[in-house]
Amino acid sequence: MHVEQLAERILFLKGEVEMKVAGEVRKLTEVKDMLEGVVENGTARNIYTPKYRIAGKTGTARLASGSSGYGGGRYRASFVGYFPAERPLYSCIVVIDNPTNGYYATTVSAPVFREIADKVYSMAYVQYGKPEYEADKTLPVCKNGLKEDFRTIFDELDMDIDGVRDADGADWVVTASNEGENIVIKPRRISYSSVPNVKGMGLRDALYVLENSGLKVDFSGAGMVQRQSLQPGAEVPKGSYIRIELR
């Protein structure tokens, strides 16, 4: 992994999606504008086209040559982007190691991306005509968790939640679908004086609940909690170990 990551974290605050980039909090719309600016008047302006909008980022890096370090004149040029930028349909990354005709991404990998994008966009236009966008009504897969997290995220997605009134006063909720139309939330009562039920939660929420109950946690897998080694509601001494399995 690169030492300096582009996005350190993503936040949902006050209905806005925000990212912490290079130490500064940026709205997601600002990040998208930056990526479009790379092609419109930045390092990839040579692939700009008025026919459709491209957003992306160039990258040029030295490659290590064994024990001799980075002085061997080996490079990697890359460009990652998506198009059409205003309503993305396609994304692509072009990575070229040890290019022979220059090594900057601007002149090596970005033009390859543009060539691919031109062909993909023209083929789609010929086959399907001008792209028509239909709203995706598929309900997202939801983990059980904090009620306020769900309200913030679904406000951002402009989607309705059923059961908010029934969950009034509850911090934690479980989720279900309402005949494929809306997500339904139901209250989950969490007692920190006994072993909590964290099934269906993501790892972050499960760790928060279990550790605040005085338990030491071991985990495996990724996704949602499917199993927990201690029975929910059991009375166990503080400092006991619990293992959770996620899938």
Order of alpha helices (4+ residues) and beta strands (2+ residues): beta-beta-beta-alpha-beta-beta-beta-alpha-beta-alpha-beta-beta-beta-alpha-beta-beta-beta
